[in-house]
């Protein structure tokens, strides 16, 4: 028998309980510190000043989205989605799209990237089909694409064969695209000059900048026809996307589905003058509560043809009459921010900012990533540069470092 002082002593349960609680507290503290360090590392001011996309074929970049928490960047190169880290290292891609993937938005709550997706029979749609060796088609389908980006972890993942992508059909856009109207003494195709969709963003209701409820906003593409006068507004549709995960269907390009909302919650008109292909990038800026619209410059001489407009998110929608089909119709309108340059003839406000139409993404605290597209050895690339919003009369943004670019 062992001496008494070497026998096993009874376990002190209270002491063990305290040690267990201490270990939990230390673990939580460590996790909290790591999370805080990660958050600080990926705060807008600490993000890289520039990120290069790499070379990705012959179709140029259309939009960008950034996951600041986990450190990923998403690029839309027209018929593919590219995923990189914050250093520009390639992570994966989604390919096989025979449509036009445009602007992107990111929802951190669901880790979902949203993008505009067009299948149409105009020069853009037919060029994409030609690139993929397919015949021209008369199918007209406009969707919001929803990418489960947590699944993107290798190159050339098929948009159709993997459970990566769901799409929601937008009936309102299809209707306006297919409609013909009378403009003056002639019949023209595409109501309001609708060429489809491009700009996409997530944000609160107009006039409700402090609301936690977010909506998805989708901007029309607009044909730059200078001979008609019913295509001088940017058009933005508002949808409640909270149940779209159930409403969305997997993409089947041979047999397109028509699952989507019957109508938008609202249809807004913004008087900017005609622009070439409408709103290319739409972005809600939480720092100011406003919505930025980057466009390709218009060609109508009666307008100032700015390249960047800011829609006042603090102003509630109004009502106005516009012309369509040789008639006056009442529509809901949004107001441009009373800042920047002002055209004395039309009263339109905006900026002559060169970049943003191929990628514009707010990071918070007034910072943005903005795309500078470029062709390298026959392939399309983009570098996204960090900017700070200025918003004075002559200058929209200030570039952070890399000022010689």
Secondary structure, DSSP 4 states (H G I P E B T S, - for coil): ---GGGSPPPP-HHHHHHHHHHHHHHHHHHHHHHHHHHHHHTSGGGS-SEEE-----SSPP-EEEEETTTTEEEEE-BS-EEEEETT--EEEEEE---SEEEEEEEETTTTEEEEEEEE-SSHHHHHHHHHTT-------EEEEEEEEGGG--STTEETTTSTTEEEEE-HHHHHHHH-EEEETTEEEESGGGEEEEEEEEEEPPTT-TT-S--EEEEEEEE---TT-SS--EEEEEEE--TTHHHH-EE--SSS----S-SS-SEEEEEE----EEEEEEEEEETTTTEEEEEEEPP--TTS---SEEEE-TTSPPEEEEEEETTEEEEEEE--B-S-SEE-TTT--EEB--S--TT-EEEEETTEEEEEEEEEETTEEEEEEEEEEE--SSS-SEEE-S-TT-
